[in-house]
Amino acid sequence: MRTVIRQSTWYQAISQKGWYKRIRAKTKITTIYKYLFLAVSKLPVRKNVIWFESYFGKQYSCNPRAIYEYLREHCPEYKMYWSADSRYVHVFEQHGVPYVKRFSLRWLFIMARARFWVTNCRLPLWIPKPTHTIYLQTWHGTPLKKLAYDIEEVHMPGTDTEKYKRNFSRDVEKWDYLISPNAYSTRIFAGAFRFPKENMLETGYPRNDFLYTHNNQEYIRQLKERLQLPLEKKVILYAPTWRDNQFYEKGKYKFDLKLDLQRLREELGDRYIVLLRMHYLVAEQFDLSPYRGFAYDFSKHEDIRELYLLADLLVTDYSSVFFDYANLKRPMLFFVYDIEEYRDTLRGFYFDFEREAPGPLVKTTEELIQAIKAIEQGSYPHVRLQPFYEQFCHWEDGHAARRVAERVFCRKETN
């Protein structure tokens, strides 16, 4: 086992003589860091500072990005900083956004004194929330699979069911606001997170504003040119989720690519290309060199919202991406080769997925090919898509970020 801790001069002093010593040193330094954080948080609050993080500092993306971009344009009085994993600072430099390296001393001083925190994932439990901080949890998807307290048995590495739920509760206690994308999610979040409904922002997802403001042929053409994709071919986006019980270690999950890219290329390669977008927790690095010009790995692409617009067709499984993609009212197919195990053993679903999914379910590459050909021939079953859209996208209109800003950041401070 190799333990890597980044971004503090203290961390560089950790002994490399043994696993046990490194773990003990990590625990001691985390404790020191926690108390330093507490001490700094006693300094005067910086009321005009907002701290942002997306997917543990690995991306400039999702709801935090949409909120940041709205505030940057409409509320210039705020000073805003992004938390960046040291391995991904190039992403933030590329976009010219102010960032601080995660767990650095500068990061600590900014975060501990900031008036606002905005993130889409849980924070490390050792981080204490100062009394002056307003913590906006945006989360990162409409739930299909069971979450938090609703999971009957946890199969993730490094934890068990009781510990997982206890730690989740400790994080939720720090949230001041939670964004809900639809009424269905409000009900699920209230139970699964045990979060009060009155503190939920029923605004729709800010990250989906982009799908309304940029959904035009000219922008999509420019996007294809920038990403060096063939203009004349249609795009299939394959975006599956992770499996709780398939992992290398905590936070790094395996993924067995069941999709037969060779068969897809043989049958569809003259008309389509395939973009692969793995979940941010999946550690696999796929060698797509045998399929050059047909299959592209966009797992590290900064923000999936651009891939949604590129895609003429979404192929997914149990990932929440299909709730977002539904805003575009384009065809979706569900490649669910392991649905019985996922449904009955790993997670379980909040609704009858097999009956209500907004597109056909297939279990093999051959079935997927036939379903794609059916779409081409105009026999795609659209009957489920409109009611699905009305249920899950009813708050989406391109103005969710504005609604969040008005509720959280544009209010007059009273203290």
Secondary structure, DSSP 8 states (H G I E B T S, - for coil): ------S-HHHHTS--S-HHHHHHHHHHHHHHHHHHHHHHTTS--EEEEEEEESTTTT-S-HHHHHHHHHHHHH-TT-EEEEEE-GGGHHHHHHHT--EEETTSHHHHHHHHHEEEEEESS---TT----TT-EEEE--S---SB--GGG-SS---TT--HHHHHHHHHHHHTT-SEEEESSHHHHHHHHHHT---GGGEEES--GGGHHHHHS-SHHHHHHHHHHTT--TTSEEEEE-----TT-EEETTEE-----S-HHHHHHHHTTTEEEEE---TTB------GGGTTTEEE-TT-S-HHHHHHH-SEEEESS-THHHHHGGGT--EEEE-TTHHHIIIII--BSS-HHHH-SS-EE-SHHHHHHHHHHHHTT----TTHHHHHHHHSTT-SS-HHHHHHHHHTSS----
